[in-house]
C-alpha cells in the first residue's frame, strides 16, 4: 500500500511539473514551437503562440486562411526540407528579439525550372497527351533534383516576442521599443 501511495505521489509530482513546464515556456521554446507548427501546417496550434495584439488584429479563421499550406501532400513534401536554428535571443525585460537562420528549398529557382517550357500554349490539347507531357516535365524535375540535391537557400530573419500574462508570445510586427 505504501508503495502505491509513493507511486501515486511521484506521478502527481511529474504531472504538476509537466503542466507547469507547458505554462512557462522560454522565449526560445515559444519561437521554436511557433515555427515548427507553422512549417508543418498546424496553423491553429501556431496561432496560440501569437501575442494578444496579433490575435485581436487577426481572428483564428483569418490567420488560418492566410497561413494555410493547402494540400497536405505538397506541404509535407516541401516541409521535410525546411529547417531553422534560433541563433541568438536578446531578452530585455518583457521583450525579446530572436535571430533565426532558416534553410529551405530555393523555391524561385525550383519553380523556374518546373515551369520552364510548360507555358499553357505548349501543353497539348488532348487530355492523354497533356497528361504525358506534364508527367515528363515533372519527372525531369525530379531527376534533376533528387531529394538530397534540391537547391537550398538560407536566410536570416528576426522575430520579436513579448511577455504577456500567459507567458512569452510571438509578435508578428516589430516592437516599437525594439531591442
Secondary structure, DSSP 8 states (H G I E B T S, - for coil): -HHHHHHHHHHHHHHHHHHHHHHS--HHHHHHHHHHHHHTT-HHHHHTTB-HHHHHHS-HHHHHHHH----HHHHHHHHTT-EEEEEEEEEETTEEEEEEEEEEE-HHHHHHHHHTT--GGGS-SSHHHHHHHHHHHHHHHHHHS-GGG--EEEEEEEEEEEEETTEEEEESS--TT--
